[in-house]
Amino acid sequence: MFKAALRLSFFTLFLSTISCREKNTQDPLEAYKFWSGGDKLPKDVRIIHGKYWGSAHWSKEYIMYLELKAPSKWRDEFIKQNNLVYKKDTAIIPEQDAPVWFKPSPTYKVYVPSGFSEGSIVYNDSVSERMFIYEIQL
């Protein structure tokens, strides 16, 4: 009986150790999947670039950068569902760990979360149909 309980304890410890690994990728689709929780990419959305870092901690800390191309209907719905508000003044592009491709032009409209935010920001361009998303949760 003791051996079975000991084996079960080691097995549980082993599973908890391997399931708590840091996630770190610069693969665009993998970054999208980590960020979206594994959701399928809509057919009319194309991920151009991506970078994602997620901690091994149970609190699910992460930093994510995405560049995507999507029709206006999808982008408008994204802004609405995430309660983003238009920011009139100039937004600062996060530069701490920003990848070299994360360079939205000045023509992009800037949106930020309407509630608490640690600095997440969305850049939306209706002409090019591109969107840059920087999201942070620490």
N, C-alpha and C positions, 0 to 999 in steps of 0.2 A: 504494500500500500504506500509506504514511504517513497519507494523508488518511482512509482507512478506519479505521485504528487511532485516530486523533485523534477522529473522529466517535463511535466506540464508547466512548472514554473520556468524552467529553462526555455521551453518552446515559446511561452508567452513573452518572456524577456527578449528572445530572438526576434519575434514578430514585431514587437514594439520598437526595436532598434532599427530594423530595416525599413519600416514604414515611415520613419521620421527622417527622411533625407532631404537635404536642401535641393531645390529645383533651380537650375540655372541654364538658360538656353538663349541662343540668338537665332534659332530657327523660327521663322515667322509663324508657321502653322502651329508649332509646338507652343510658342509663346501665347498665341491666341487660345489654345486649348487649356493651358494652365490657368490663364486669366478667366476664361469663361466657364471653368469647371467641367470642361469636356464637351460643351455644346458643339453641335455640328455647325460648320460655317455655312451661312446662307449662300445659295447659288449665285446671287447677284453681288456678293461682297468678295473682294480680292484683298488678301493681306499682302502688302508689299514688303514691309520690314517688321521685325519684332525683336524684342529683348525682354526677358522675364527673369527675375530672381525672386525666389520664395524661400523663406527660412524653414528650417527643420523644426521650429518651435510650434507648439500646439496652437498658438495665437494666430497663425496664418499671416504672418507679416510678408509683404511683397512689394516689389517695385516693378512696374511694367511700362514699356514703351511700345506703341504700335503705330504703323502707318498703313492706312487701308484706303481702298477706293470702293465707294458704295453709292447707290442712287440716293437722290435727295430724300425720298420717302423713308429709307432705312436710317439715314443720318438724322432726320427730323425726329423719328420715333426714338432713336437712341438718346437724343437730347431730352426729349419729354420723359421717357421712362426713368432716366437717371436724375431727374429734377435739376438739370443744369440751367444756369442763368447766364445771359449775355453779359460780358464784362466790357464796358466801354473804354476804360483806360488801357494803356499798353500793358500787356502781360509779359512777364519775364519767362523766358524759356529755361527750364531746369537744366543746369549744366554740370551738376555734381558728377553724375555717371552717365550722362546722356550719350547715346551712340552718335557717331559722326553723321549719320543719315537723318537724325531728328532735327530738321531745320525747316519749320513751317515759314512760309513767306509772310510779309506784312499784310497781304491781302486776306489772310485767314481771319475769320471771326473767332473770338476767344470766348469760351464758356467755362464756368467753374461750378462746382457743387453749390447748391443753395444753402445747405446746412454746414455742419462741421467738415472740414477738409484739412488734410495734412499737406496740401499743396497740389493736389490733382488738378489737371487742366486739360481741356480739349480744344483743338484748333480745327475749325471747319471751313472748307472752301467750296462754295457752291459752284464755282466755275470749273475747277478741275475734278470735282466730286471726291476730293481726298479729305481725309481726316487724320490728324495726328492726336494720339491719346497718350497722356502721361498719367499714370495712376499710382498712388503710393498709399500703403497702409502699414504703419509701423506701430 
